Amino acid sequence: MSEEILINFTPQETRVAVMAQGIVQELHIERTASRGLVGNIYLGLVRRILPGMQSAFVDVGLERTAFLHIADIRQAHENGEDKPIERVLAEGQSVMVQVIKDPIGSKGARLSTEISIAGRMLVYLPQDKHIGISQRIGDENEREALRERLQALTASDDGGFIVRTIAEKASDSEFAADIAYLRKIWRDLREKSKVSAAPALLYHELSQAERVLRDLVNPDTTHILIDSRETLQKLQAFAQEYTPAVAPLLEHYTGERTLFDLHGVDDEIQKALSRRVELKSGGYLIFDQTEALTTIDVNTGGFVGVRNFDDTVFKTNLEAAHTIARQLRLRNLGGIIIVDFIDMQSEEHRNAVLAEFRKALERDHTRLTVNGFTALGLVEMTRKRTRESLAHILCESCPTCGGRGEVKTARTMVYEILRELLRESRQFNAREYRVLANPSVIDLFLDEESSALAMLSEFIGKPVSLQAESSYTPEQFDIVLL
């Protein structure tokens, strides 16, 4: 199935959509003001050790101290001996750590002393010796052949590697280039750690746009559309040095309509923020995301079928299986997930729905597990949570309803207004544009986002004025043409 990747860039945020057959399959959003930390490597300072929890709080220079558990401390499990944390770490000690989970809600980042550096073909494990193969490469003969090739290329070197799925057909020269690149990163950060005082950042994970070339491009990718010339040039330079096979896929989008608007991605984002998702058959899904888990309820709605009720239920559940798999990727839902399919009397139908669900989940890049139907007819699954969900990035608890629902943040509205101003300027030749919005949105325009507004005004060549309306809800705004 051919895929295309869309990259929408502004100085404030980078948005990426993976499309297949004209349908959005994945969404990735990274904001300059709050870039993800997963993959970053720090020289941390141990602030506090909690023997009762076998954990430590480590200062890596973030707003909150990060969390390090004994299970993620390599030194505690060496030589076949499991040591308690108080024998491994001491308060005031410097330790090299990597972020494995972003701060989520009130929780600080989670750390590990098991360092890994991802390349395009390989993941480098500088403290390890073994060579592992991605579980998605299922053929045992192929796995063994890849392992032997890597052993030949790294025979005299320290450190271990994991072969990524994308490297299934990679050449020895591609492996060698990846190995050299990863070793250079490790040497550089080791040297930096020797001259730095904790807490200090030693290695910053690639930007969202660069990670697209490293992680999302696959043999099915036909082209990558980018709506920013500057970003295109940066990615071309990155690709020429590191992923030369991807360079020909990069294209500059220069159309009149915005890139995401043209491909309906903005509409998909709105749907992915909705509690209710409609199915083509007439059924619908209800998503409820809580602190501990996410529940998904499948309903037949207006779908009455053409044969009998069992047939209606079966077809609704099959369609729901594919839609749920896609929505998990779009919404980036993690943790424990409970799916309440419509009750099916037939064991054959239950097995078919479960098999279809597992098949639909195969294109997910995130590690997950799926259990069978429970006695209550529920499907339990887990999906690794490493970054905030889409709703947590774009929305905040509603100040009016006290947290029972969600509204978009003022920053999200600012970016929507900027995009709408750009869209309006291409359709209408007004003398001036006036934005009417909630005071919180106007305040952000006047303060942190004033430069963004000035840049847009200069770009469209027309003045933009602001007017606060206290009666407007946080998501309500109007653009008046003067």
N, C-alpha and C positions, 0 to 999 in steps of 0.2 A: 504494500500500500504506500503510494508516494506521499511525501510530506513536504510542507514548506514552513519556514520559520519566519515570523514577523517580529521585528524589533522596533519599538516606538521609544525614541529617546528624547528627553528634555533634561535641562540641567538639574531638575528636582528629582526625577525618577526615571528608571528604565523599566519598560514593560515588554514582556516576551510572550508570544502566543505560538504554540505548535499546532498547525492545521493539517488535517487529513480529510480528503474528499469534501473540502469546503467547510468542515466542522472543527471547532476549537477543541483540541484534545488535552492541552496543558496550558496553564497560565503561570507566569513567574513575574513577580513585581519586587523591585528593589528600590528603595528611596535613599537618596544621598544622605539625608539627615539621620537615617537609621539603618545603615547597611548591616546585613547579617554577619555574625561572627564565626559561624561554623567553619572549621578548617584553619582559623587563625592560630598561630603558635606564639606563646608568650613566655617570658621569663617571669614567673610569679613569685610572690612572697607569702609564705605560710603565716596567716594571721592568728588562726585558732585551730586547735585540734580537739575533736569530740570523741574520746575513746568509746563512750557508750553507743554512739552511732557509727563508729569506725569510719569517720569522715573528717574532712578538714575544710576550713574556709580559706581561700587563697585570693590575695589581692593581685589582680592583673591589670589594674589601672582603669577599671570600669566603674560605673556608678555604684553598683553593688558588688560585694565580694562574691567570687565564684565558688562552686561546690565541687569537691573532689572526694569520691567514695573509694574505699579500700579495693573494691572490685576493679577500679580503673587505674590502679597504681601498679605499674609493671614490677617495680622493685619488691613488692610484697609477695610475689608469687614465683620468684626465681629459685632455681636449684631444688624444685620439688617441695619447698617449704612455704607455708602460708603464715606470714608474720603479721602481728597486729599493727595498726597504723602508728601507734606511739613508738614502735621500734624502727619505723621507716622514715617518718618525718618529724621535724621539730619546729616549734614556733620560731619565726624569724629566719627560717631556712629559705634559700632560693631554689626553685624547681622549674624545669622546663615542662610546660603543659600545653595541651591543644584543646580548643573548644569543640565539644562533640554535640552540644545542644545549646541553642540560643537562649538568652533570658526570656522567659514566658510568664506573663502576668507579674506576680510578685516574686517569682523565683529567679535566682541568679543563674548565670550560665553554668553548664555542667562541663567538667574538665576531665581529661585523661592524660596520663604520662606516656601512654602508648602513642607515639608520634607516627602519623602517616601523611604522605604528601601525594596528592592525586595528579597524575599526568593524563594525557589523552588515551594511551594504550594500557598504562600500568599505574598501579598504586605502589609507592615506595615505602617500605617499612625499614627505616635505617637501623632500628634496634633489634631486628629479627634476622633469621637465617633462612626460613623456608620460602618456597615458591607456591603460591596458591592460585587456583583457577576459579573464575566466576562460576557460581552455581548455575547460571543461565546457559552456560556452554555444557550441554548435557551429554554429548557423545564421549564415551570414555577413551576411545582411541585418540580423538582429537585433543582431549584434555592432556593425555600423556605426551602427545607430540609437542604441544605448546610448552609443557613443563620442561621437556628435554631441550628445546630451543633456548628457553630462558636460562637454563643451567649452563649451557654452552657459552652464552653471551655474558654471564656474570660469574663464571667459575672462579675467577681470582679476586672477586670483590666481596666486601662485607655487605650485610643488609639483605633483606628479603623483598619479594615483589608479589603483588596480586595481579593477575592478568584480567583486564576488564572485558566485558562482553563484546565491546566494539572492536577488540583486538583479535577476534576469531580468525580474520583473514589477513592480518597484518604481516608485513615483510620483516626480515631481520634488520634492514636499515631503519625502518620505522621504530622497531623496538630499541635499537641502539641509540637513536636520536632521543627517544623518551628517557632512556636510562641516563644519558649524559645530562639532559636538562634537569632531571630530578636530583641527581647527585650534586649538581652545581648549586641548586637551591639549598640543599642540606649543608654543603660546605659553607655557603655564605651565612646562613643563620647560625651555624655553630661558631663561626668567627665573631659574629655580632654578639652572641651570648657571652663571649669572654670579655668584652669591653663594655657591656651594658650593666646598669644597676637596676635591680628589680624594684617595682614592676616595669616591664618594657615589652613592647611589641616586636617580635623577631621576624614574623612572616605574616603577610596579609593575603588572605585568599583572593583569587581573581575576582574581577568585577562581574556583575550579572551577564553583561554582553560577552565577555571573554569566556565565561563558563558555558555559554551556549555553544561555542565552537568546540570546547573540550568535551562536554557531557551530552549535549542534545543532538548533535549532528550524527546521522547514521547513514548506511548505504541507501536508505529510502528517501533521504533528503534531496530534493531537486533544486531548491534555491532558498536563499536567505535574503529577505527584503529589509532594508534599513532606511528609516526616513530622515537620518541625520548624516550629512556629508562628513562632518568631523568624526563621528563614531565609525562610519564606514572606513575612513582612512586609518583609524587606530586599529580596527579589526583586520584590515588588509595587512598592515604591518605585523600584527600578532600572528596572523595566519601564515604569512610568508616565512616567518621564523620558526613557527612551532607546528602548524597544521597545514602545510602547503597544499594538500589534496582538497582542502575546504575552500581555499582562496577563490577558485573560479565560481563558487556558488554565491558569493557575495554580490548583491545588487543594490543600487541606490534607488529608492522610491521617490518619485518627484511628482506624483499625481496631485490634482486639485483637492480631492477629498482626502481627509486624514487616513492614514494607513489602517488603523483599527476600525474606523467608521466604515471604510470600504468593505472590509471583510466581516463586518458584524461582530467584532470582538467586544466592543463596548456593551452591546446588548447581552452578550454571554456573561460578561462580568456582573451586570445587573441581575441576571437570572441566578448566578452563582451566589449572590448575596441574599437571595430570597429563601424564605423558609419552605415554600411550596414549589415543587418542580412538576410541570405538566408532562405527561407522556403522550405520544402521538395517538395511542389507542383510545385515549379519553380518561385513562387512569392518572394517578398522580402520586408523588412522593412527598413526605413531610420530613424535613431535617431539623433535629433539635440538638444543638451543640452545647454541652455543659462543661464544667471544669474537669470532671472525671472521665466522661465518655460522650460519644455521639450516638444518638438513636435515629434510625431511618425507618419510617413506616410506609409500607406499600398499600395503596388503595385502588380499587377498580374504578371508582368515580363513575363517569357516564358510560363506561365501556360495558356493553351487554352481550357482546359476542354474537355468533351466528349459529352455534350448535347447542351447547349446554353450558351450565355454570362452571363445571370443572374445566372445560376448554377455555372459557373466558379467564378464569383464574390463572391457568397455566401460561397462556399467552401474555397476560399482564405481567406475571412474574419474570418471564423471559426478557421482555422489553425492559423491565425495571433493573434486571441484573446488569445489562449493558449501560444503562443510564447512571446507575449508582457508581459503577467503576469509573466512569468519566467524571462524575461530579466529585468523587474523592480526590482525583487529580486536580481538578479546577479549583476546588475549595482548599486543597492541601490539608485535609482533615487527618489527624493523627491520634495515637493512643488506642483506647478500646472503642470498638465500633460494633453496635448491635443492629442487625437488619431484621425487621419483622416483615418477611414476605407474607402474602396472603396465604392462609392455611390451605394445604393441598392434601387430599385424602390418599392419592396415589403415591406409592413409594417410588415408582418409575418417574413420575413428574418431579418429585423432590430431588432425585438424583440428577435429572436432566438440568434443572434450574441451577443446582450447585455446580455442576460441571461447566455450564455456560458462564456462571459468575466467575469461576476460577480462570476460565479462558479469557474473559474480558479484562481481568486484573493483570494478565501477563505483561501488558505494555507499560505497567507502572514501574518507574525507576526506583521507587522507595520500597524498602524491605517490608514484607507483610506476611501474615499467617492467616489462614482461613480454616475454621473448624466446621464440622458438619452441623446439621440441624440438631438443636437441643430437644429435650422432652417437651418444651413449651413451643416448639416450632420456630425458634429464633436461630439465626446464624450469627455466631460470635466470630469476630476477627480483630486483629491488631494491625496497625499501620505505623511504622516508625515516625515519631514526631521529632523533627530537628529544627524546624522554623515555625514561626507564627502562621496560623491559618489565614486564608484570604480575608475572611471577615474581621479578624483581629488586626490586620494591616490597614484595611480601608475604613473600618467602623469603630465606634466607641459606644459605651453604654449610654442610652438615651437619658438626658438630664430630666426630662419630663416624666417618663414612666418609671424612673428609679431602677433601671437595669432589667426590666422585663422584656425589652426589645432593644434594637440597635439602630443608630443613625450614622451616616457618614461623618467623618471628622471634618473640622473646618479646613484642614490642609487638603483633604480629598476634594472638598467643594471648590477650594481655590484652584486646584488643577483642572477640575471639570469646567470652571468658568473660563480659565485661560484657553482651554481647548474650544469652548463654545465661542469665545471672542474671535479666535482664529477662523473658525468655521463661518461666523457671521461676516467677518471682514472680506471673505472670499465671495460671499453672495450679495452683499449690499455695500454700496459706496456712501457710507454715512460721513458726516462732518466730524462727529464725535460719538463715542460709545459710553453709556452710563450704566454702571453695574449697581443694581439694588439687591442687597442680601442681608442676612442676619448679621448683627453687630460683631459676633465672634469671627465671622468670615472676613468682614471689612477690616477688623483689627489686625488680622494676620496679613492681609494685603498691605496694610500701612506699615507693618513692622517687618517680620522675617521675610515675607515674600514681596517686598516693595521692589527689589531689584528684578524679580521675575516679571512683574507687571510692567516695569520700565522697559525691559528687554522686548516684551511683546508689543508695547506701544510703538517702540522704535521700529520693530520689524514690520508692522502693518502700516506705519506712517500716519497714524491717527491718534489723537489724545483719548485717554480712557479715564473717566471720573468715577468716584465711588460714593455711594449713598447708603448709610446704615438704616435698616428698617427693623425696629424692635418687634414688630408684629410677625415678621417672617420666621418660619421654623428653620432649624439648622441646615436643612437640605433645600430650602426654597430660595430661588434667585430669579431675577429678571434682567435682561439686557435691553436698554432703551436706545434706539437709534436717534441721534439728534442731527 
